[in-house]
Amino acid sequence: AGVFKLTEGKLFFDGREVSFTTPAEALRAGVAMVFQETNLVPAMTVAQNLYLGEEKMFNRLRGLYIQARQFLAGMGFQVDPTAQVRTLGDGHKQMVEMARAVHHKDRKN
């Protein structure tokens, strides 16, 4: 995504081969970036982290959890939206981070 120079292989995005020279260029093209170190709030639930920045949704937690469960399932992730992030393993934290990146990318479109 422009952070490291591609040394071999090909990068495909939306079905076509692409090349990015900077992270900003990748972001403009719609690539969401997820880094190895997560940027999640450990004391919050998976759903709350997924919808961080949309706190008005937190007033109806049941609906928030249902929506988060559907969104995560749509991505093929089996993560309990009611679980506190601090209880998750690294793999599940990465799933939440990826789901959040996709969710926020979708909101911008």
Residue, then its C-alpha position, 0 to 999 in steps of 0.5 A: a500500500g505504498v509503505f514498502k516498495l513491492t519487490e516481487g509479485k503483483l497487487f490486485f485491487d478491485g480486480r485490477e493490478v495496481s501499484f502505489t508509491t505512497p500510503a496516501e495514494a493507496l488511501r485515495a484509491g480506497v485501500a484501508m490499512v490495518f497495522q500489526e499493532t492494533n489500535l483498539v480500546p481494550a475496555m470496550t466491547v468489539a461492537q463499541n470498537l467497531y462503531l467508535g465515533e458513532e457513540k449515539m448508537f451506544n444508547r441502544l446496545r442490543g441493536l448495536y450488538i445485532q448490527a455488529r454481529q451481522f457486519l462481522a458475519g458478512m465478513g466471515f468473522q466469528v467474533d462475539p460483538t459483546a466481548q471486551v477487546r481485552t479478552l480477545g486473542d491477537g487473531h480476533k483483535q486483527m479481525v476487529e481491526m479489519a472490520r473497523a477499517v472496512h466499516h469506516k471506509d464504507r461510511k466514507n463512500 
